[in-house]
Amino acid sequence: MATAPYNYSYIFKYIIIGKYHGLSPLHIFAARKPFMADCPHTIGVEFGTRIIEVSGQKIKLQIWDTAGQERFRAVTRSYYRGAAGALMVYDITRRSTYNHLSSWLTDARNLTNPNTVIILIGNKADLEAQRDVTYEEAKQFAEENGLLFLEASAKTGENVEDAFLEAAKKIYQNIQDGSLDLNAAESGVQHKPSAPQGGRLTSEPQPQREGCGC
């Protein structure tokens, strides 16, 4: 069967980390448009892809959602390696999730490359009446740690796509100014993939399916 052209210039690897409750940004981001997904929670990680556009360039995002499940944390650390972007999520209505950010950030700093773009996302922005973490304190945390920051709502979709896009813009900027070495395996970026005979993209990761019943 013939396959569609690979009409994108880059692949960016993203990971979603943090301790959040309810839907993660990947679920709502994926639900807005068709996407590819692995079976949920086979090893505590879900996988999806999406093509976006930055400065006229088509970019394919490979998104690894670690689901925020503490029991899988040791396993999901292996997915940090080679990430171009990390979306670190907390729940604005649960301070306990915010209090864990320093731990998640330490993992991200230690397990990714120095140029990995990290964006802090306050989820459940639609629940203002139940807010337990102020916008100002989270913004200050982000500024002190050199992170991008925004609040979003997985329920309404507010700012969810923007989170993925803003991280991609920063990664693309790093490529353009030469601060990101595309020849380094840990950069999390692949340039101009090509499809070999048979139409299979060899650089595409194959999510593990152990225990998957679908």
Secondary structure as UniProt FT lines:
FT   STRAND          10..18
FT   HELIX           25..32
FT   TURN            40..41
FT   STRAND          46..54
FT   TURN            55..56
FT   STRAND          57..65
FT   TURN            67..68
FT   HELIX           70..72
FT   HELIX           73..76
FT   HELIX           77..80
FT   TURN            81..82
FT   STRAND          85..91
FT   TURN            92..93
FT   HELIX           95..99
FT   HELIX           101..111
FT   TURN            114..115
FT   STRAND          117..123
FT   TURN            125..126
FT   HELIX           128..130
FT   HELIX           135..144
FT   TURN            145..146
FT   STRAND          148..151
FT   TURN            154..156
FT   TURN            158..159
FT   HELIX           160..176
FT   TURN            177..178
FT   TURN            182..183
FT   HELIX           185..187
FT   STRAND          189..191
FT   TURN            197..198
FT   TURN            202..203
FT   TURN            210..211
//
